[in-house]
Amino acid sequence: MSEEASAPAPDVLHLYRHYAVQPFQLPCQRDQNSGVEQIFVLAKNENRVLYFDDVEEDFGVSAPDEDGVLRDWGNYGPLVRAVLILDDQSVA
């Protein structure tokens, strides 16, 4: 992850720093038949979070359900793409 954080263009790095939070774990459920796991949240824009999925080894942006569990997975890709999606208000 540190490799990806050092590679972005200055404008993307600025966006990441703007939304970055102290990393914390968030409960997630991959499907209805799986148990609850944990992912790491790295940034937040209102109710949407940018997370690192250590199973897929990729980044994503989504909003947890009202109970605080992330069930709606999406937008997998590199950190740069995830930061741009997090900043895009039309992708809410």
Biopython code that builds the backbone (N, CA, C, O; Angstrom):
import numpy as np
from Bio.PDB.StructureBuilder import StructureBuilder

atoms = [
    (1, "MET", "N", (0.815, -1.184, 0.000)),
    (1, "MET", "CA", (0.000, 0.000, 0.000)),
    (1, "MET", "C", (0.864, 1.255, 0.000)),
    (1, "MET", "O", (0.500, 2.245, -0.634)),
    (2, "SER", "N", (1.986, 1.239, 0.688)),
    (2, "SER", "CA", (2.841, 2.420, 0.720)),
    (2, "SER", "C", (3.392, 2.742, -0.663)),
    (2, "SER", "O", (3.635, 3.908, -0.972)),
    (3, "GLU", "N", (3.593, 1.716, -1.509)),
    (3, "GLU", "CA", (4.047, 1.970, -2.881)),
    (3, "GLU", "C", (3.019, 2.788, -3.631)),
    (3, "GLU", "O", (3.380, 3.741, -4.322)),
    (4, "GLU", "N", (1.731, 2.438, -3.511)),
    (4, "GLU", "CA", (0.693, 3.161, -4.220)),
    (4, "GLU", "C", (0.538, 4.568, -3.674)),
    (4, "GLU", "O", (0.264, 5.494, -4.437)),
    (5, "ALA", "N", (0.704, 4.749, -2.385)),
    (5, "ALA", "CA", (0.548, 6.075, -1.781)),
    (5, "ALA", "C", (1.659, 7.020, -2.213)),
    (5, "ALA", "O", (1.460, 8.235, -2.222)),
    (6, "SER", "N", (2.818, 6.493, -2.571)),
    (6, "SER", "CA", (3.914, 7.364, -2.971)),
    (6, "SER", "C", (3.898, 7.664, -4.463)),
    (6, "SER", "O", (4.647, 8.532, -4.911)),
    (7, "ALA", "N", (3.073, 6.979, -5.247)),
    (7, "ALA", "CA", (3.083, 7.116, -6.698)),
    (7, "ALA", "C", (2.113, 8.140, -7.274)),
    (7, "ALA", "O", (2.353, 8.597, -8.391)),
    (8, "PRO", "N", (1.027, 8.539, -6.594)),
    (8, "PRO", "CA", (0.035, 9.394, -7.256)),
    (8, "PRO", "C", (0.560, 10.773, -7.627)),
    (8, "PRO", "O", (1.522, 11.280, -7.049)),
    (9, "ALA", "N", (-0.106, 11.356, -8.610)),
    (9, "ALA", "CA", (0.187, 12.731, -9.012)),
    (9, "ALA", "C", (-0.129, 13.659, -7.837)),
    (9, "ALA", "O", (-0.931, 13.313, -6.969)),
    (10, "PRO", "N", (0.499, 14.834, -7.808)),
    (10, "PRO", "CA", (0.297, 15.748, -6.677)),
    (10, "PRO", "C", (-1.172, 16.094, -6.401)),
    (10, "PRO", "O", (-1.561, 16.202, -5.238)),
    (11, "ASP", "N", (-1.992, 16.270, -7.437)),
    (11, "ASP", "CA", (-3.399, 16.615, -7.205)),
    (11, "ASP", "C", (-4.159, 15.458, -6.557)),
    (11, "ASP", "O", (-5.035, 15.685, -5.723)),
    (12, "VAL", "N", (-3.834, 14.224, -6.932)),
    (12, "VAL", "CA", (-4.480, 13.062, -6.325)),
    (12, "VAL", "C", (-3.990, 12.885, -4.888)),
    (12, "VAL", "O", (-4.773, 12.556, -3.998)),
    (13, "LEU", "N", (-2.730, 13.097, -4.671)),
    (13, "LEU", "CA", (-2.175, 13.008, -3.322)),
    (13, "LEU", "C", (-2.823, 14.056, -2.414)),
    (13, "LEU", "O", (-3.108, 13.775, -1.250)),
    (14, "HIS", "N", (-3.055, 15.252, -2.937)),
    (14, "HIS", "CA", (-3.735, 16.306, -2.183)),
    (14, "HIS", "C", (-5.150, 15.855, -1.798)),
    (14, "HIS", "O", (-5.572, 16.046, -0.658)),
    (15, "LEU", "N", (-5.886, 15.255, -2.751)),
    (15, "LEU", "CA", (-7.233, 14.749, -2.462)),
    (15, "LEU", "C", (-7.193, 13.671, -1.385)),
    (15, "LEU", "O", (-8.001, 13.672, -0.456)),
    (16, "TYR", "N", (-6.242, 12.751, -1.525)),
    (16, "TYR", "CA", (-6.133, 11.671, -0.538)),
    (16, "TYR", "C", (-5.896, 12.253, 0.854)),
    (16, "TYR", "O", (-6.546, 11.845, 1.817)),
    (17, "ARG", "N", (-4.992, 13.180, 0.959)),
    (17, "ARG", "CA", (-4.708, 13.784, 2.275)),
    (17, "ARG", "C", (-5.919, 14.534, 2.826)),
    (17, "ARG", "O", (-6.125, 14.581, 4.038)),
    (18, "HIS", "N", (-6.713, 15.116, 1.939)),
    (18, "HIS", "CA", (-7.913, 15.839, 2.350)),
    (18, "HIS", "C", (-8.923, 14.896, 3.012)),
    (18, "HIS", "O", (-9.541, 15.258, 4.013)),
    (19, "TYR", "N", (-9.091, 13.704, 2.465)),
    (19, "TYR", "CA", (-10.085, 12.751, 2.956)),
    (19, "TYR", "C", (-9.523, 11.712, 3.931)),
    (19, "TYR", "O", (-10.288, 10.984, 4.563)),
    (20, "ALA", "N", (-8.225, 11.638, 4.055)),
    (20, "ALA", "CA", (-7.600, 10.592, 4.874)),
    (20, "ALA", "C", (-8.063, 10.663, 6.326)),
    (20, "ALA", "O", (-8.278, 11.741, 6.880)),
    (21, "VAL", "N", (-8.208, 9.499, 6.915)),
    (21, "VAL", "CA", (-8.544, 9.378, 8.330)),
    (21, "VAL", "C", (-7.522, 8.446, 8.974)),
    (21, "VAL", "O", (-6.799, 7.726, 8.285)),
    (22, "GLN", "N", (-7.474, 8.471, 10.283)),
    (22, "GLN", "CA", (-6.674, 7.472, 10.983)),
    (22, "GLN", "C", (-7.262, 6.118, 10.597)),
    (22, "GLN", "O", (-8.449, 5.886, 10.831)),
    (23, "PRO", "N", (-6.477, 5.222, 10.018)),
    (23, "PRO", "CA", (-7.041, 3.931, 9.584)),
    (23, "PRO", "C", (-7.777, 3.217, 10.726)),
    (23, "PRO", "O", (-7.315, 3.166, 11.865)),
    (24, "PHE", "N", (-8.931, 2.677, 10.368)),
    (24, "PHE", "CA", (-9.708, 1.908, 11.339)),
    (24, "PHE", "C", (-10.384, 0.739, 10.641)),
    (24, "PHE", "O", (-10.560, 0.739, 9.423)),
    (25, "GLN", "N", (-10.752, -0.241, 11.423)),
    (25, "GLN", "CA", (-11.419, -1.413, 10.867)),
    (25, "GLN", "C", (-12.915, -1.194, 10.825)),
    (25, "GLN", "O", (-13.501, -0.585, 11.720)),
    (26, "LEU", "N", (-13.523, -1.707, 9.758)),
    (26, "LEU", "CA", (-14.964, -1.609, 9.559)),
    (26, "LEU", "C", (-15.486, -3.014, 9.281)),
    (26, "LEU", "O", (-14.895, -3.739, 8.481)),
    (27, "PRO", "N", (-16.592, -3.416, 9.931)),
    (27, "PRO", "CA", (-17.133, -4.736, 9.631)),
    (27, "PRO", "C", (-17.686, -4.788, 8.210)),
    (27, "PRO", "O", (-18.251, -3.814, 7.712)),
    (28, "CYS", "N", (-17.513, -5.932, 7.576)),
    (28, "CYS", "CA", (-18.028, -6.121, 6.224)),
    (28, "CYS", "C", (-18.575, -7.534, 6.080)),
    (28, "CYS", "O", (-18.182, -8.452, 6.800)),
    (29, "GLN", "N", (-19.486, -7.683, 5.137)),
    (29, "GLN", "CA", (-20.041, -8.997, 4.826)),
    (29, "GLN", "C", (-20.069, -9.128, 3.314)),
    (29, "GLN", "O", (-20.756, -8.373, 2.626)),
    (30, "ARG", "N", (-19.320, -10.091, 2.803)),
    (30, "ARG", "CA", (-19.152, -10.245, 1.357)),
    (30, "ARG", "C", (-20.414, -10.727, 0.662)),
    (30, "ARG", "O", (-20.693, -10.305, -0.461)),
    (31, "ASP", "N", (-21.171, -11.588, 1.291)),
    (31, "ASP", "CA", (-22.469, -12.022, 0.773)),
    (31, "ASP", "C", (-23.304, -12.530, 1.940)),
    (31, "ASP", "O", (-22.811, -12.629, 3.064)),
    (32, "GLN", "N", (-24.566, -12.851, 1.676)),
    (32, "GLN", "CA", (-25.478, -13.232, 2.756)),
    (32, "GLN", "C", (-25.063, -14.516, 3.460)),
    (32, "GLN", "O", (-25.441, -14.742, 4.610)),
    (33, "ASN", "N", (-24.287, -15.361, 2.780)),
    (33, "ASN", "CA", (-23.894, -16.645, 3.352)),
    (33, "ASN", "C", (-22.556, -16.602, 4.070)),
    (33, "ASN", "O", (-22.119, -17.615, 4.617)),
    (34, "SER", "N", (-21.903, -15.459, 4.078)),
    (34, "SER", "CA", (-20.590, -15.377, 4.729)),
    (34, "SER", "C", (-20.716, -14.673, 6.078)),
    (34, "SER", "O", (-21.684, -13.962, 6.345)),
    (35, "GLY", "N", (-19.724, -14.892, 6.903)),
    (35, "GLY", "CA", (-19.688, -14.231, 8.197)),
    (35, "GLY", "C", (-19.198, -12.804, 8.065)),
    (35, "GLY", "O", (-18.830, -12.359, 6.978)),
    (36, "VAL", "N", (-19.195, -12.101, 9.163)),
    (36, "VAL", "CA", (-18.732, -10.720, 9.184)),
    (36, "VAL", "C", (-17.211, -10.715, 9.337)),
    (36, "VAL", "O", (-16.663, -11.369, 10.224)),
    (37, "GLU", "N", (-16.545, -9.973, 8.465)),
    (37, "GLU", "CA", (-15.091, -9.817, 8.482)),
    (37, "GLU", "C", (-14.774, -8.352, 8.771)),
    (37, "GLU", "O", (-15.669, -7.568, 9.088)),
    (38, "GLN", "N", (-13.510, -7.990, 8.662)),
    (38, "GLN", "CA", (-13.075, -6.603, 8.866)),
    (38, "GLN", "C", (-12.261, -6.141, 7.656)),
    (38, "GLN", "O", (-11.466, -6.899, 7.100)),
    (39, "ILE", "N", (-12.472, -4.893, 7.264)),
    (39, "ILE", "CA", (-11.636, -4.250, 6.252)),
    (39, "ILE", "C", (-11.052, -2.994, 6.881)),
    (39, "ILE", "O", (-11.494, -2.562, 7.945)),
    (40, "PHE", "N", (-10.058, -2.412, 6.221)),
    (40, "PHE", "CA", (-9.429, -1.197, 6.732)),
    (40, "PHE", "C", (-9.897, 0.017, 5.945)),
    (40, "PHE", "O", (-9.778, 0.056, 4.720)),
    (41, "VAL", "N", (-10.433, 1.013, 6.654)),
    (41, "VAL", "CA", (-10.843, 2.280, 6.049)),
    (41, "VAL", "C", (-9.663, 3.238, 6.135)),
    (41, "VAL", "O", (-9.049, 3.391, 7.190)),
    (42, "LEU", "N", (-9.352, 3.885, 5.005)),
    (42, "LEU", "CA", (-8.217, 4.799, 4.927)),
    (42, "LEU", "C", (-8.631, 6.254, 4.718)),
    (42, "LEU", "O", (-7.875, 7.172, 5.036)),
    (43, "ALA", "N", (-9.835, 6.458, 4.181)),
    (43, "ALA", "CA", (-10.306, 7.815, 3.899)),
    (43, "ALA", "C", (-11.827, 7.809, 3.931)),
    (43, "ALA", "O", (-12.464, 6.764, 3.798)),
    (44, "LYS", "N", (-12.398, 9.002, 4.109)),
    (44, "LYS", "CA", (-13.847, 9.101, 4.232)),
    (44, "LYS", "C", (-14.328, 10.415, 3.642)),
    (44, "LYS", "O", (-13.717, 11.463, 3.855)),
    (45, "ASN", "N", (-15.435, 10.354, 2.895)),
    (45, "ASN", "CA", (-16.094, 11.539, 2.358)),
    (45, "ASN", "C", (-17.575, 11.386, 2.682)),
    (45, "ASN", "O", (-18.289, 10.622, 2.032)),
    (46, "GLU", "N", (-18.021, 12.112, 3.680)),
    (46, "GLU", "CA", (-19.385, 12.005, 4.204)),
    (46, "GLU", "C", (-19.645, 10.555, 4.610)),
    (46, "GLU", "O", (-18.947, 10.031, 5.479)),
    (47, "ASN", "N", (-20.636, 9.895, 4.000)),
    (47, "ASN", "CA", (-20.945, 8.525, 4.420)),
    (47, "ASN", "C", (-20.169, 7.462, 3.630)),
    (47, "ASN", "O", (-20.250, 6.277, 3.955)),
    (48, "ARG", "N", (-19.427, 7.864, 2.610)),
    (48, "ARG", "CA", (-18.671, 6.899, 1.802)),
    (48, "ARG", "C", (-17.253, 6.747, 2.340)),
    (48, "ARG", "O", (-16.635, 7.708, 2.798)),
    (49, "VAL", "N", (-16.760, 5.527, 2.272)),
    (49, "VAL", "CA", (-15.414, 5.242, 2.767)),
    (49, "VAL", "C", (-14.557, 4.652, 1.655)),
    (49, "VAL", "O", (-15.046, 3.940, 0.778)),
    (50, "LEU", "N", (-13.279, 4.963, 1.715)),
    (50, "LEU", "CA", (-12.286, 4.343, 0.843)),
    (50, "LEU", "C", (-11.607, 3.284, 1.699)),
    (50, "LEU", "O", (-11.049, 3.592, 2.752)),
    (51, "TYR", "N", (-11.656, 2.044, 1.250)),
    (51, "TYR", "CA", (-11.147, 0.941, 2.045)),
    (51, "TYR", "C", (-10.144, 0.105, 1.265)),
    (51, "TYR", "O", (-10.106, 0.129, 0.035)),
    (52, "PHE", "N", (-9.337, -0.632, 2.010)),
    (52, "PHE", "CA", (-8.435, -1.603, 1.415)),
    (52, "PHE", "C", (-8.969, -2.983, 1.747)),
    (52, "PHE", "O", (-9.168, -3.324, 2.913)),
    (53, "ASP", "N", (-9.196, -3.770, 0.711)),
    (53, "ASP", "CA", (-9.678, -5.137, 0.871)),
    (53, "ASP", "C", (-8.478, -6.062, 0.776)),
    (53, "ASP", "O", (-7.923, -6.264, -0.304)),
    (54, "ASP", "N", (-8.084, -6.618, 1.901)),
    (54, "ASP", "CA", (-6.885, -7.460, 1.907)),
    (54, "ASP", "C", (-7.120, -8.838, 1.283)),
    (54, "ASP", "O", (-6.157, -9.561, 1.029)),
    (55, "VAL", "N", (-8.364, -9.213, 1.035)),
    (55, "VAL", "CA", (-8.643, -10.467, 0.321)),
    (55, "VAL", "C", (-8.430, -10.265, -1.178)),
    (55, "VAL", "O", (-7.737, -11.051, -1.824)),
    (56, "GLU", "N", (-9.024, -9.219, -1.720)),
    (56, "GLU", "CA", (-8.870, -8.908, -3.138)),
    (56, "GLU", "C", (-7.564, -8.156, -3.421)),
    (56, "GLU", "O", (-7.133, -8.048, -4.570)),
    (57, "GLU", "N", (-6.948, -7.641, -2.363)),
    (57, "GLU", "CA", (-5.739, -6.821, -2.462)),
    (57, "GLU", "C", (-5.949, -5.650, -3.418)),
    (57, "GLU", "O", (-5.170, -5.414, -4.341)),
    (58, "ASP", "N", (-7.032, -4.933, -3.155)),
    (58, "ASP", "CA", (-7.409, -3.796, -3.979)),
    (58, "ASP", "C", (-8.136, -2.778, -3.116)),
    (58, "ASP", "O", (-8.436, -3.038, -1.951)),
    (59, "PHE", "N", (-8.416, -1.617, -3.698)),
    (59, "PHE", "CA", (-9.101, -0.536, -3.005)),
    (59, "PHE", "C", (-10.514, -0.407, -3.540)),
    (59, "PHE", "O", (-10.783, -0.754, -4.690)),
    (60, "GLY", "N", (-11.411, 0.088, -2.713)),
    (60, "GLY", "CA", (-12.782, 0.296, -3.127)),
    (60, "GLY", "C", (-13.387, 1.474, -2.398)),
    (60, "GLY", "O", (-12.840, 1.970, -1.413)),
    (61, "VAL", "N", (-14.536, 1.915, -2.905)),
    (61, "VAL", "CA", (-15.282, 3.009, -2.283)),
    (61, "VAL", "C", (-16.731, 2.573, -2.197)),
    (61, "VAL", "O", (-17.316, 2.125, -3.183)),
    (62, "SER", "N", (-17.300, 2.707, -1.022)),
    (62, "SER", "CA", (-18.690, 2.347, -0.815)),
    (62, "SER", "C", (-19.166, 2.962, 0.492)),
    (62, "SER", "O", (-18.381, 3.546, 1.238)),
    (63, "ALA", "N", (-20.460, 2.825, 0.759)),
    (63, "ALA", "CA", (-21.034, 3.332, 2.010)),
    (63, "ALA", "C", (-21.556, 2.165, 2.826)),
    (63, "ALA", "O", (-22.252, 1.298, 2.297)),
    (64, "PRO", "N", (-21.226, 2.135, 4.108)),
    (64, "PRO", "CA", (-21.772, 1.075, 4.958)),
    (64, "PRO", "C", (-23.282, 1.240, 5.119)),
    (64, "PRO", "O", (-23.821, 2.334, 4.955)),
    (65, "ASP", "N", (-23.950, 0.142, 5.442)),
    (65, "ASP", "CA", (-25.380, 0.197, 5.733)),
    (65, "ASP", "C", (-25.612, 0.954, 7.039)),
    (65, "ASP", "O", (-24.659, 1.312, 7.730)),
    (66, "GLU", "N", (-26.865, 1.193, 7.370)),
    (66, "GLU", "CA", (-27.194, 1.945, 8.589)),
    (66, "GLU", "C", (-26.659, 1.286, 9.854)),
    (66, "GLU", "O", (-26.421, 1.965, 10.852)),
    (67, "ASP", "N", (-26.468, -0.038, 9.822)),
    (67, "ASP", "CA", (-25.946, -0.730, 10.998)),
    (67, "ASP", "C", (-24.422, -0.705, 11.076)),
    (67, "ASP", "O", (-23.829, -1.300, 11.976)),
    (68, "GLY", "N", (-23.787, -0.003, 10.113)),
    (68, "GLY", "CA", (-22.338, 0.148, 10.128)),
    (68, "GLY", "C", (-21.568, -0.964, 9.458)),
    (68, "GLY", "O", (-20.338, -0.981, 9.511)),
    (69, "VAL", "N", (-22.272, -1.910, 8.818)),
    (69, "VAL", "CA", (-21.615, -3.020, 8.132)),
    (69, "VAL", "C", (-21.590, -2.735, 6.636)),
    (69, "VAL", "O", (-22.607, -2.368, 6.047)),
    (70, "LEU", "N", (-20.425, -2.907, 6.029)),
    (70, "LEU", "CA", (-20.289, -2.710, 4.585)),
    (70, "LEU", "C", (-20.738, -3.979, 3.877)),
    (70, "LEU", "O", (-20.162, -5.049, 4.071)),
    (71, "ARG", "N", (-21.774, -3.848, 3.052)),
    (71, "ARG", "CA", (-22.288, -4.993, 2.305)),
    (71, "ARG", "C", (-22.301, -4.732, 0.804)),
    (71, "ARG", "O", (-22.343, -5.670, 0.008)),
    (72, "ASP", "N", (-22.264, -3.479, 0.424)),
    (72, "ASP", "CA", (-22.311, -3.096, -0.989)),
    (72, "ASP", "C", (-20.891, -2.837, -1.466)),
    (72, "ASP", "O", (-20.328, -1.770, -1.222)),
    (73, "TRP", "N", (-20.319, -3.818, -2.146)),
    (73, "TRP", "CA", (-18.931, -3.731, -2.609)),
    (73, "TRP", "C", (-18.895, -3.075, -3.970)),
    (73, "TRP", "O", (-19.814, -3.244, -4.773)),
    (74, "GLY", "N", (-17.834, -2.325, -4.232)),
    (74, "GLY", "CA", (-17.728, -1.769, -5.563)),
    (74, "GLY", "C", (-16.463, -0.983, -5.785)),
    (74, "GLY", "O", (-15.696, -0.690, -4.868)),
    (75, "ASN", "N", (-16.280, -0.651, -7.062)),
    (75, "ASN", "CA", (-15.200, 0.235, -7.474)),
    (75, "ASN", "C", (-13.816, -0.279, -7.118)),
    (75, "ASN", "O", (-12.979, 0.482, -6.633)),
    (76, "TYR", "N", (-13.568, -1.551, -7.352)),
    (76, "TYR", "CA", (-12.235, -2.078, -7.087)),
    (76, "TYR", "C", (-11.223, -1.515, -8.058)),
    (76, "TYR", "O", (-11.538, -1.270, -9.223)),
    (77, "GLY", "N", (-10.011, -1.309, -7.583)),
    (77, "GLY", "CA", (-8.941, -0.837, -8.439)),
    (77, "GLY", "C", (-7.795, -0.284, -7.627)),
    (77, "GLY", "O", (-7.717, -0.484, -6.414)),
    (78, "PRO", "N", (-6.910, 0.409, -8.305)),
    (78, "PRO", "CA", (-5.759, 0.998, -7.618)),
    (78, "PRO", "C", (-6.192, 2.175, -6.734)),
    (78, "PRO", "O", (-7.302, 2.692, -6.860)),
    (79, "LEU", "N", (-5.305, 2.572, -5.856)),
    (79, "LEU", "CA", (-5.583, 3.659, -4.921)),
    (79, "LEU", "C", (-5.959, 4.950, -5.638)),
    (79, "LEU", "O", (-6.887, 5.637, -5.210)),
    (80, "VAL", "N", (-5.269, 5.294, -6.708)),
    (80, "VAL", "CA", (-5.553, 6.545, -7.429)),
    (80, "VAL", "C", (-7.001, 6.560, -7.899)),
    (80, "VAL", "O", (-7.699, 7.558, -7.716)),
    (81, "ARG", "N", (-7.457, 5.476, -8.497)),
    (81, "ARG", "CA", (-8.841, 5.406, -8.993)),
    (81, "ARG", "C", (-9.818, 5.541, -7.831)),
    (81, "ARG", "O", (-10.814, 6.255, -7.941)),
    (82, "ALA", "N", (-9.543, 4.861, -6.721)),
    (82, "ALA", "CA", (-10.440, 4.917, -5.572)),
    (82, "ALA", "C", (-10.529, 6.333, -4.993)),
    (82, "ALA", "O", (-11.613, 6.768, -4.603)),
    (83, "VAL", "N", (-9.419, 7.048, -4.932)),
    (83, "VAL", "CA", (-9.422, 8.429, -4.424)),
    (83, "VAL", "C", (-10.273, 9.313, -5.332)),
    (83, "VAL", "O", (-11.051, 10.132, -4.843)),
    (84, "LEU", "N", (-10.135, 9.160, -6.635)),
    (84, "LEU", "CA", (-10.920, 9.971, -7.574)),
    (84, "LEU", "C", (-12.406, 9.653, -7.467)),
    (84, "LEU", "O", (-13.236, 10.556, -7.574)),
    (85, "ILE", "N", (-12.756, 8.388, -7.258)),
    (85, "ILE", "CA", (-14.161, 8.014, -7.081)),
    (85, "ILE", "C", (-14.689, 8.580, -5.761)),
    (85, "ILE", "O", (-15.816, 9.071, -5.706)),
    (86, "LEU", "N", (-13.892, 8.516, -4.712)),
    (86, "LEU", "CA", (-14.309, 9.062, -3.425)),
    (86, "LEU", "C", (-14.615, 10.558, -3.532)),
    (86, "LEU", "O", (-15.537, 11.054, -2.885)),
    (87, "ASP", "N", (-13.844, 11.267, -4.345)),
    (87, "ASP", "CA", (-14.017, 12.713, -4.503)),
    (87, "ASP", "C", (-15.182, 13.062, -5.429)),
    (87, "ASP", "O", (-15.688, 14.182, -5.369)),
    (88, "ASP", "N", (-15.613, 12.150, -6.269)),
    (88, "ASP", "CA", (-16.652, 12.400, -7.277)),
    (88, "ASP", "C", (-18.038, 12.318, -6.619)),
    (88, "ASP", "O", (-18.514, 11.228, -6.300)),
    (89, "GLN", "N", (-18.669, 13.461, -6.421)),
    (89, "GLN", "CA", (-19.975, 13.515, -5.757)),
    (89, "GLN", "C", (-21.073, 12.847, -6.579)),
    (89, "GLN", "O", (-22.107, 12.473, -6.024)),
    (90, "SER", "N", (-20.876, 12.689, -7.877)),
    (90, "SER", "CA", (-21.907, 12.070, -8.713)),
    (90, "SER", "C", (-21.936, 10.548, -8.569)),
    (90, "SER", "O", (-22.833, 9.890, -9.096)),
    (91, "VAL", "N", (-20.957, 9.989, -7.855)),
    (91, "VAL", "CA", (-20.871, 8.531, -7.682)),
    (91, "VAL", "C", (-21.398, 8.132, -6.305)),
    (91, "VAL", "O", (-21.098, 7.040, -5.822)),
    (92, "ALA", "N", (-22.157, 8.980, -5.689)),
    (92, "ALA", "CA", (-22.668, 8.695, -4.325)),
    (92, "ALA", "C", (-23.678, 7.584, -4.303)),
    (92, "ALA", "O", (-24.190, 7.236, -3.239)),
]
sb = StructureBuilder()
sb.init_structure("model")
sb.init_model(0)
sb.init_chain("A")
sb.init_seg("    ")
for serial, (resi, resn, name, xyz) in enumerate(atoms, 1):
    if name == "N":
        sb.init_residue(resn, " ", resi, " ")
    sb.init_atom(name, np.array(xyz, "f"), 0.0, 1.0, " ", f" {name:<3s}", serial, name[0])
structure = sb.get_structure()
